[in-house]
């Protein structure tokens, strides 16, 4: 058991390191090539991904399974996916909060520095005060948005997981129509009447 947990932590480290490196390099390159307003939009998307990731991580640990079992018994779309998320809450929370949320926060800070160089043309002045102000502003925006997202996720955890389950359901139907149809036929055969 401890060995499996150790392998999982090593895998998590490798995935996080690789994802952060790739995402950071990509974001820096994209922001360096764009005009200021589109670059700000890219940075806003990065921050939003962090907020969403943290929100899902909190919601999956807070949501309750019984309503989703009832929905799955009635064969409502997305209920089975929601149950999967809840039954793997530790992994989902770690992936969403620790990997996605934290990487997005780190990358948004790096993107802020790239934005600073974009705006100033590489000239930040002798003391670097502008750089500190940009990073502080992005950090304040990120922390405030994440606090709001976590509050919403705690208050409406079941709703968040329900919508995420529906998104997974529709994603599966669009990306894997055969598998989704086979699952539907299997459920129809088992249903009474």
VENHUUR-V229852 format. One record per residue. N is the residue number from 1. OMEGA is omega in radians with two decimals (* if undefined). NEAR is the number of other C-alpha atoms within 10 Angstrom. Layout:
# VENHUUR-V229852
((N/OMEGA/NEAR) (N/OMEGA/NEAR))
This chain:
# VENHUUR-V229852
((1/-3.14/6) (2/3.13/7) (3/3.13/8) (4/3.11/9) (5/3.10/10) (6/3.09/11) (7/3.13/12) (8/3.10/13) (9/3.10/12) (10/3.09/12) (11/3.13/12) (12/3.09/16) (13/-3.10/13) (14/3.14/12) (15/-3.14/14) (16/3.14/18) (17/-3.13/14) (18/-3.14/12) (19/-3.14/15) (20/3.14/19) (21/-3.12/14) (22/-3.12/12) (23/3.14/17) (24/3.12/20) (25/3.14/15) (26/-3.13/14) (27/3.14/21) (28/-3.13/21) (29/-3.13/13) (30/-3.11/16) (31/3.14/24) (32/-3.09/18) (33/-3.04/12) (34/2.93/14) (35/-3.00/13) (36/-3.06/15) (37/3.06/10) (38/3.10/13) (39/3.06/22) (40/3.11/16) (41/3.10/12) (42/3.12/18) (43/3.10/24) (44/3.10/16) (45/3.12/14) (46/3.12/24) (47/3.13/27) (48/3.09/20) (49/3.09/19) (50/3.12/30) (51/3.14/28) (52/3.13/20) (53/3.11/28) (54/3.14/27) (55/3.12/26) (56/3.13/28) (57/3.11/26) (58/-3.08/25) (59/-3.08/27) (60/3.09/29) (61/-3.07/19) (62/-3.06/18) (63/-3.11/24) (64/-3.05/15) (65/-3.03/16) (66/3.12/10) (67/-3.12/14) (68/3.03/24) (69/3.11/15) (70/3.11/12) (71/3.13/17) (72/3.10/17) (73/3.09/11) (74/3.11/11) (75/3.10/15) (76/3.14/12) (77/3.08/17) (78/-3.10/23) (79/3.14/26) (80/3.12/21) (81/3.10/21) (82/3.10/29) (83/3.10/23) (84/3.13/15) (85/-3.09/22) (86/-3.13/22) (87/3.07/14) (88/-3.01/13) (89/-3.11/20) (90/3.14/13) (91/-3.13/15) (92/3.14/21) (93/3.13/24) (94/3.13/17) (95/-3.05/20) (96/-3.09/23) (97/-3.01/22) (98/-3.10/18) (99/-3.06/22) (100/-3.09/23) (101/-3.10/26) (102/3.09/20) (103/3.14/25) (104/3.11/28) (105/-3.14/22) (106/-3.13/18) (107/3.12/23) (108/3.05/27) (109/3.09/23) (110/3.11/19) (111/3.10/29) (112/3.10/26) (113/3.10/19) (114/3.10/20) (115/3.13/25) (116/3.12/22) (117/3.10/16) (118/-3.09/18) (119/-3.04/14) (120/-3.10/11) (121/3.11/9) (122/3.14/11) (123/-3.12/12) (124/-3.11/14) (125/-3.06/10) (126/-3.03/7) (127/3.13/8) (128/-3.12/10) (129/3.14/10) (130/3.12/16) (131/3.11/18) (132/-3.14/14) (133/3.13/13) (134/-3.14/16) (135/3.12/19) (136/3.11/14) (137/3.12/14) (138/3.11/22) (139/3.14/18) (140/3.11/12) (141/-3.13/14) (142/-3.12/22) (143/3.13/16) (144/3.14/13) (145/3.12/17) (146/3.10/22) (147/3.09/15) (148/-3.13/13) (149/3.13/22) (150/3.11/22) (151/3.11/15) (152/-3.11/16) (153/3.11/25) (154/-3.08/18) (155/-3.05/14) (156/-3.06/15) (157/-3.12/22) (158/3.12/20) (159/3.12/14) (160/-3.11/21) (161/3.09/26) (162/3.14/23) (163/3.10/14) (164/3.07/19) (165/3.08/22) (166/3.11/19) (167/3.10/16) (168/3.12/18) (169/-3.11/18) (170/3.06/16) (171/3.10/13) (172/3.13/17) (173/-3.14/14) (174/-3.05/11) (175/-3.11/10) (176/-3.04/11) (177/3.14/13) (178/-3.12/12) (179/3.12/12) (180/3.13/17) (181/3.11/13) (182/3.10/11) (183/3.13/11) (184/3.13/12) (185/3.12/12) (186/3.12/11) (187/3.13/11) (188/3.13/12) (189/-3.09/9) (190/-3.06/8) (191/-3.14/10) (192/3.04/5) (193/*/5))
